[in-house]
Amino acid sequence: MFVDVWRGLAIIGVVVYHFGWDLNFFGYITPDLMFSEPVTAFARVLAGSFMFLAGVSLVLAHHSKVLWRKFLKRLVKLVAAAAAISIITYFLFPEGFIYFGVLHSIAVASVLGLAFLRLPIGLVFLASLAMLAAPLFFETSLFDPRILAWIGFAAEPPMANDFVPVFPWFGVTLAGVGSTRLFLSRRAVRDAPPKPANGAVVRRVAWIGQQTLPIYLLHQPLLFIGFVVFTIFSET
């Protein structure tokens, strides 16, 4: 339930962030406000939350053994959704289309994360630190083309409205894998019965967290259409 609540708060944050992005796009606020350091930090916290939770969910779903049908079904949904976002944004914003956003990164991290489900926990955290630190020490223009920029070593990656490369963000997913495995290694945690959510607000946020993918896919088109309609009527 805690994971659902966290995921619900994160997707609510994404809706708020994209509402601000639309305000800027339609000229209701200035770019200096939308792309200020606090807002940029907020966006990174949201991306980090989803990448961390990808690791948490991977362990919770497959810590005993990999349930391949369940895993592949989820992976197909992620890949299809990521591809749809790339195609749609390419036609809407060709100069800054999303070629490797958070959904792309979660899909790749889910596959790579399987290799860390049985490794020693200390090694998982060490790999996480290495992934997080690597882009600080290595970058090259050879990785600047989109076909390679998604790896994370580009000196100047092509512009994108959402860019979450494997390095360093897979390191955040590994932190989620390691933290969850460490948490589940405590016998008292494994044996404790699940606790029901307390409070109507918590239950509703948890429900939102269970609908993250459809909300992620639908909220921005709906917001965008709403702004178009509002702008048309406000100018008549």
Summary of the structure (lengths in Angstrom):
residues: 236
radius of gyration: 19.1
end to end distance: 47.5
largest distance: 65.6
contacts: 707
relative contact order: 0.16
helix: 75%
strand: 2%
